[in-house]
Amino acid sequence: MKRTIALKLTLTQDQSEALLETQSSFTCACNVIVPFAKENRCWNSVDLHHLAYYSVKEAIPSLGSQMRCNALKKVSSAYKVLKIKKGKEVPKIEFRETSSVHYDKRT
């Protein structure tokens, strides 16, 4: 069973800055992955992982491995939602600085 919990965090200034930095890095990673998905018409998360993982690792070395995998999954899911037909142009999506960050039990 999956559960989603919404919590309000009371943070110190340092913790707040660290979370904002993580959010910025995560969003940047998503935006680095988008061209790989667009050019290769690939939104399968495993295939996208093989295409883009090391490029994201080079571009944003401060982002942890699991967060890179979560970014790959987020981009994959965003393209799957669009349900792009064969022969149609793949739109370029862009993630905003304020987009959500996916945390799981490994992060």
Summary of the structure (lengths in Angstrom):
residues: 107
radius of gyration: 14.9
end to end distance: 19.3
largest distance: 50.6
contacts: 249
relative contact order: 0.18
helix: 57%
strand: 0%
